[in-house]
Amino acid sequence: MPAVTADTLALPRLSAARPADAERAVRSISTGPRGHEGEGFPVVRAFAGVSAAALDPFVHMDQMGEVNYQPGEPRGTDWHPHRGFETVTYMIDGKFAHQDSHGGGGLITDGATQWMTAGSGILHIETPPAELVDSGGLFHGVQLWVNLPKKDKFAAPRYQAIEGADVGLLASDDGGALVRIIAGEVDGRRGPGSTHTPITLAHATIHNGARLGMPWRRDFNALVYVLSGSGYVGPDAHPIRHGQLAVLGAGDRITVGAHSAQDSSSATAMDVLLLGGQPIREPVFHYGPFVMNSRSELIQAVQDYQDGKFGSIPPNALMPHRGGGTL
C-alpha cells in the first residue's frame, strides 16, 4: 500500500508496559489454506481450522491476493445476499467497487475500508472496476465477517465508507512500527469504524528488526494475522510468517516483532492485522452468506431471500466486468 510518509517520531506513541501488565501468550499458530472466492479470485482462508470459540465475535476472514493481475484477469463477486453479520472489506492495494440493495456503494481503494452491516438482509456486489480488469494491476485486501449478537441480527442494513486518511495513527515506543486503527480503540486512540459488536481492528507495519508492544483490552480476545513478511509473536517469540494466524491467551499486551531481514531482499517490513473483540457467546449457525443463531433462522433467511425480502438489484446496477483477457 502507499507508504505513510509522516515521520513516526511526530505521531502519538504507544504507552510502555506497566509492571503489573501481563503479556498475552500464544495459544496456537495456524496456516491458512489457499482457495478461490466469487468468480475465482485467489484468497487465503485465514481462520481455517481455528475453533469458533477462539474467533468469537469473528466468523470468517479471507486475505484477497496479494496478486499482480495481467489485463483481463481481475475477478470479484456477482450480486449475492447476506444476513446476520457485518462484512468489512479493507483494500491494502488496488481497487474494489461496491454496490448494495439499500443504496450503499462506492470505490474502495488503497487503504480504504467498506463496512457493511447486513443485519436483516441485503444484496451486494464487490467487483474490480472496469479499468482494473482491462489494465490489470496489483490487488491485495482483506474481507472480515463480524458476527452480530441476537439482539442486532435484524438491525437495519448500513454502509460505512472509511477512507485511508481517516484511520487513527500511532507509533511504537521506538518509532519502528506504524499502527493504523480502523475500528475500536488502542491506547486511547480511536479508529473511525462504528460497530455493533465491540471490537478492535488495526493494521501494523513493523520495520525489519523492530518490535511492536501494544496494550490490549483484557476483556477482548486477541488474534494476530500476518499479511506479509515474517517475524515473531508473544513473550516467547514464537516464529510466525505470511498467511499464519496466532491466537493469543489472556493478558494486557500484545507483542509482535519483525525479523531483521525478510525472505525477499527488497522487503523492509512485516505487515500484520491485529484484531479482537468481546466474545458474544451465543449459538452460531453459519450457512453460506447467512450467520444466525439457529437452524430455523437459517431456513427462514433462505426463504426470505428467495421471496425477495432482501431488496432488489437497482436499475443500471454495477455488474462484473469481464475484460478481453482469458478468465
C-alpha positions as CSV (number, residue, x, y, z in Angstrom):
1,M,0.0,0.0,0.0
2,P,1.2,3.6,-0.4
3,A,3.7,4.5,2.3
4,V,2.7,6.7,5.1
5,T,5.3,9.4,4.9
6,A,4.6,11.2,8.2
7,D,7.6,11.0,10.5
8,T,6.6,8.4,13.1
9,L,8.5,10.4,15.7
10,A,5.8,13.0,15.4
11,L,2.9,10.6,15.9
12,P,1.5,9.7,19.4
13,R,3.5,6.8,20.9
14,L,2.1,3.7,22.4
15,S,2.5,3.6,26.1
16,A,5.2,1.4,27.7
17,A,4.2,-1.7,29.7
18,R,3.4,-1.2,33.3
19,P,4.9,-3.6,36.0
20,A,1.6,-5.3,36.5
21,D,0.8,-5.8,32.8
22,A,0.7,-9.5,31.6
23,E,1.8,-10.3,28.1
24,R,-0.6,-12.4,26.0
25,A,1.0,-15.8,25.4
26,V,0.5,-17.7,22.1
27,R,-2.2,-20.5,22.3
28,S,-1.9,-21.6,18.7
29,I,-0.5,-20.7,15.3
30,S,-2.3,-22.0,12.2
31,T,-1.6,-21.7,8.5
32,G,-4.4,-20.6,6.2
33,P,-5.0,-22.8,3.1
34,R,-5.3,-21.1,-0.3
35,G,-8.5,-21.1,-2.3
36,H,-10.7,-19.1,-4.6
37,E,-13.8,-16.9,-3.9
38,G,-16.5,-15.3,-6.0
39,E,-15.8,-15.6,-9.7
40,G,-12.3,-17.0,-9.0
41,F,-10.1,-14.5,-7.2
42,P,-7.4,-16.1,-5.0
43,V,-7.7,-16.0,-1.2
44,V,-6.0,-17.3,1.9
45,R,-8.6,-18.7,4.3
46,A,-7.2,-17.1,7.4
47,F,-9.4,-18.7,10.0
48,A,-9.5,-22.3,8.6
49,G,-9.1,-24.9,11.3
50,V,-9.4,-22.5,14.3
51,S,-12.3,-23.1,16.8
52,A,-15.3,-20.8,16.7
53,A,-14.8,-20.1,20.4
54,A,-11.3,-18.8,19.8
55,L,-12.5,-16.5,17.0
56,D,-15.8,-15.1,18.6
57,P,-17.0,-12.5,17.7
58,F,-15.5,-13.1,14.3
59,V,-16.8,-15.7,11.8
60,H,-14.6,-15.7,8.7
61,M,-11.7,-13.9,7.2
62,D,-10.0,-14.1,3.7
63,Q,-6.8,-12.4,2.6
64,M,-7.5,-11.5,-1.0
65,G,-4.4,-11.7,-3.1
66,E,-1.7,-10.3,-2.9
67,V,-1.7,-10.8,-6.7
68,N,-0.4,-8.7,-9.7
69,Y,-3.1,-9.3,-12.3
70,Q,-2.5,-9.3,-16.0
71,P,-5.0,-7.4,-18.2
72,G,-8.4,-9.3,-18.2
73,E,-7.6,-11.3,-15.2
74,P,-9.1,-9.4,-12.2
75,R,-12.2,-11.1,-10.7
76,G,-14.7,-10.2,-8.0
77,T,-18.2,-11.4,-7.0
78,D,-21.6,-11.2,-8.6
79,W,-24.7,-10.0,-6.7
80,H,-25.3,-12.1,-3.6
81,P,-27.2,-11.9,-0.2
82,H,-26.1,-11.6,3.4
83,R,-27.9,-11.6,6.8
84,G,-27.0,-11.6,10.5
85,F,-23.5,-10.1,10.5
86,E,-21.2,-7.3,9.2
87,T,-18.7,-7.5,6.3
88,V,-15.5,-5.5,6.4
89,T,-13.5,-5.1,3.2
90,Y,-10.1,-3.5,3.7
91,M,-8.2,-2.7,0.5
92,I,-4.5,-2.5,1.0
93,D,-3.6,-2.2,-2.7
94,G,-5.8,-1.9,-5.7
95,K,-9.5,-1.1,-6.2
96,F,-12.8,-2.8,-5.5
97,A,-16.2,-1.4,-6.4
98,H,-19.2,-2.0,-4.1
99,Q,-22.9,-1.5,-4.5
100,D,-25.8,-2.8,-2.4
101,S,-29.6,-3.0,-2.5
102,H,-30.0,-0.3,0.3
103,G,-28.2,2.5,-1.6
104,G,-24.7,2.0,-0.3
105,G,-21.7,1.9,-2.5
106,G,-18.5,3.3,-3.8
107,L,-14.9,2.6,-4.8
108,I,-12.7,1.0,-2.1
109,T,-9.1,1.8,-2.9
110,D,-5.6,1.9,-1.4
111,G,-6.0,1.9,2.4
112,A,-9.8,2.4,2.4
113,T,-12.4,0.2,4.2
114,Q,-16.0,-0.6,3.4
115,W,-18.0,-1.6,6.4
116,M,-21.4,-3.1,5.6
117,T,-23.9,-4.1,8.2
118,A,-26.0,-6.8,6.5
119,G,-28.4,-7.0,9.5
120,S,-31.9,-8.0,8.5
121,G,-30.8,-8.7,4.9
122,I,-29.1,-7.1,2.0
123,L,-27.9,-7.9,-1.6
124,H,-24.5,-6.6,-2.7
125,I,-21.7,-6.9,-5.2
126,E,-17.9,-6.4,-4.9
127,T,-16.0,-6.4,-8.2
128,P,-12.9,-4.8,-9.7
129,P,-13.8,-1.7,-11.7
130,A,-13.7,-1.9,-15.4
131,E,-10.4,0.0,-15.7
132,L,-8.6,-2.5,-13.4
133,V,-10.0,-5.5,-15.3
134,D,-8.8,-4.0,-18.6
135,S,-5.4,-2.9,-17.4
136,G,-4.5,-5.4,-14.7
137,G,-2.5,-4.4,-11.7
138,L,-1.9,-5.0,-8.0
139,F,-4.8,-6.3,-5.9
140,H,-4.5,-7.0,-2.2
141,G,-7.1,-6.8,0.6
142,V,-8.9,-8.5,3.4
143,Q,-12.5,-9.4,4.0
144,L,-13.6,-10.0,7.6
145,W,-17.0,-11.1,8.8
146,V,-18.0,-9.8,12.3
147,N,-20.9,-11.5,14.0
148,L,-23.9,-9.7,15.3
149,P,-25.5,-10.6,18.7
150,K,-29.0,-12.0,18.6
151,K,-30.5,-8.6,19.5
152,D,-28.9,-7.0,16.4
153,K,-29.4,-9.8,13.9
154,F,-32.2,-7.8,12.3
155,A,-30.7,-4.4,12.6
156,A,-31.3,-2.1,9.6
157,P,-28.6,-2.5,6.9
158,R,-26.0,0.2,6.9
159,Y,-22.9,1.2,4.8
160,Q,-19.8,3.0,6.0
161,A,-17.0,4.2,3.8
162,I,-13.8,4.7,5.7
163,E,-11.0,6.4,3.7
164,G,-7.4,5.5,4.4
165,A,-6.7,9.1,5.6
166,D,-9.4,8.8,8.3
167,V,-7.8,6.0,10.3
168,G,-6.2,6.6,13.7
169,L,-2.4,6.5,13.6
170,L,0.0,5.5,16.4
171,A,3.7,4.7,16.5
172,S,5.5,2.1,18.6
173,D,7.5,3.4,21.5
174,D,10.7,3.3,19.5
175,G,9.2,4.6,16.2
176,G,9.9,1.3,14.4
177,A,6.3,0.4,13.8
178,L,3.2,2.2,12.5
179,V,-0.3,1.2,13.6
180,R,-3.4,2.2,11.7
181,I,-6.6,1.8,13.8
182,I,-9.6,1.1,11.6
183,A,-12.1,0.4,14.3
184,G,-12.1,0.3,18.1
185,E,-9.5,1.8,20.4
186,V,-5.8,1.3,21.0
187,D,-4.2,3.1,24.0
188,G,-6.8,5.8,24.0
189,R,-6.7,6.4,20.2
190,R,-9.9,5.5,18.3
191,G,-10.5,4.4,14.8
192,P,-13.4,5.7,12.6
193,G,-15.3,2.4,12.2
194,S,-18.7,2.2,14.0
195,T,-19.5,-1.3,15.1
196,H,-22.5,-3.1,16.8
197,T,-20.1,-5.6,18.4
198,P,-17.3,-4.1,20.5
199,I,-14.1,-4.9,18.6
200,T,-10.7,-3.6,17.7
201,L,-9.2,-3.9,14.2
202,A,-5.8,-2.5,13.4
203,H,-3.1,-2.8,10.7
204,A,0.5,-2.6,11.8
205,T,3.7,-2.2,9.6
206,I,6.7,-3.3,11.6
207,H,10.1,-2.4,10.1
208,N,12.8,-5.1,9.9
209,G,14.3,-5.7,13.3
210,A,11.6,-3.6,15.1
211,R,9.3,-4.8,17.9
212,L,5.7,-3.6,18.5
213,G,4.3,-3.8,22.0
214,M,0.8,-2.5,22.4
215,P,-1.9,-2.5,25.2
216,W,-5.0,-4.6,24.5
217,R,-8.3,-4.7,26.4
218,R,-8.3,-7.6,28.8
219,D,-12.0,-8.4,28.1
220,F,-11.2,-8.8,24.3
221,N,-9.8,-11.9,22.7
222,A,-6.7,-11.3,20.5
223,L,-5.7,-12.5,17.1
224,V,-2.6,-11.7,15.0
225,Y,-2.6,-12.4,11.3
226,V,0.5,-11.9,9.1
227,L,-0.3,-10.2,5.8
228,S,3.3,-10.2,4.6
229,G,6.8,-10.9,5.9
230,S,7.9,-12.9,8.9
231,G,8.8,-12.4,12.5
232,Y,7.7,-13.5,15.9
233,V,4.8,-13.1,18.3
234,G,4.2,-13.3,22.0
235,P,6.5,-13.1,25.0
236,D,8.3,-16.4,24.0
237,A,8.9,-15.1,20.4
238,H,7.1,-17.8,18.5
239,P,8.1,-17.7,14.8
240,I,5.2,-16.5,12.5
241,R,5.1,-15.8,8.8
242,H,2.8,-14.7,5.9
243,G,-0.5,-16.5,5.9
244,Q,-0.4,-17.6,9.6
245,L,-2.8,-16.7,12.4
246,A,-1.8,-16.6,16.1
247,V,-4.5,-17.0,18.7
248,L,-3.4,-15.3,22.0
249,G,-4.4,-16.0,25.5
250,A,-5.5,-13.7,28.3
251,G,-3.5,-10.6,29.3
252,D,-3.0,-6.9,28.9
253,R,-0.5,-6.5,26.0
254,I,0.4,-7.9,22.5
255,T,3.9,-8.3,21.3
256,V,4.9,-8.7,17.6
257,G,8.3,-8.3,16.1
258,A,9.7,-8.4,12.5
259,H,12.8,-10.3,11.6
260,S,15.9,-8.3,10.8
261,A,15.7,-9.5,7.2
262,Q,12.8,-10.8,5.2
263,D,12.7,-13.6,2.6
264,S,12.6,-11.0,-0.1
265,S,15.7,-8.9,-0.2
266,S,13.7,-5.8,-1.1
267,A,11.1,-6.2,1.8
268,T,11.7,-3.8,4.6
269,A,8.8,-4.6,6.9
270,M,6.3,-7.1,8.2
271,D,2.6,-6.3,8.0
272,V,0.1,-7.7,10.4
273,L,-3.6,-7.4,11.2
274,L,-4.4,-7.2,15.0
275,L,-8.0,-8.0,15.8
276,G,-10.1,-8.9,18.8
277,G,-13.4,-8.2,20.5
278,Q,-15.8,-9.1,23.2
279,P,-17.0,-12.7,22.6
280,I,-20.8,-12.9,22.0
281,R,-21.0,-16.4,23.4
282,E,-24.3,-17.2,21.5
283,P,-25.0,-20.2,19.3
284,V,-23.7,-19.7,15.7
285,F,-25.4,-21.4,12.7
286,H,-23.5,-20.4,9.6
287,Y,-24.7,-21.4,6.1
288,G,-23.1,-19.7,3.1
289,P,-23.9,-16.0,3.3
290,F,-26.1,-16.2,6.4
291,V,-24.9,-16.2,10.1
292,M,-27.8,-16.8,12.5
293,N,-28.5,-18.3,16.0
294,S,-30.5,-21.4,15.0
295,R,-31.2,-23.8,12.1
296,S,-34.7,-22.5,11.8
297,E,-33.4,-18.9,11.4
298,L,-31.1,-20.1,8.6
299,I,-34.1,-21.8,6.8
300,Q,-36.1,-18.5,7.2
301,A,-33.2,-16.5,5.8
302,V,-33.0,-18.7,2.7
303,Q,-36.8,-18.4,2.3
304,D,-36.8,-14.6,2.8
305,Y,-34.0,-14.2,0.2
306,Q,-36.0,-16.3,-2.3
307,D,-39.1,-14.3,-1.6
308,G,-37.2,-11.0,-2.5
309,K,-37.2,-9.6,1.1
310,F,-33.5,-8.5,0.9
311,G,-34.3,-5.7,-1.5
312,S,-33.7,-5.8,-5.3
313,I,-30.8,-5.2,-7.6
314,P,-31.1,-1.5,-8.5
315,P,-31.6,-0.3,-12.1
316,N,-28.3,0.2,-14.0
317,A,-26.6,-1.8,-11.3
318,L,-22.9,-2.5,-11.2
319,M,-22.1,-5.8,-12.8
320,P,-18.9,-7.9,-13.0
321,H,-16.8,-6.5,-15.8
322,R,-15.1,-9.1,-17.9
323,G,-12.2,-7.8,-19.9
324,G,-10.7,-9.1,-23.1
325,G,-8.2,-11.4,-21.4
326,T,-8.7,-15.1,-20.6
327,L,-10.9,-15.6,-17.5
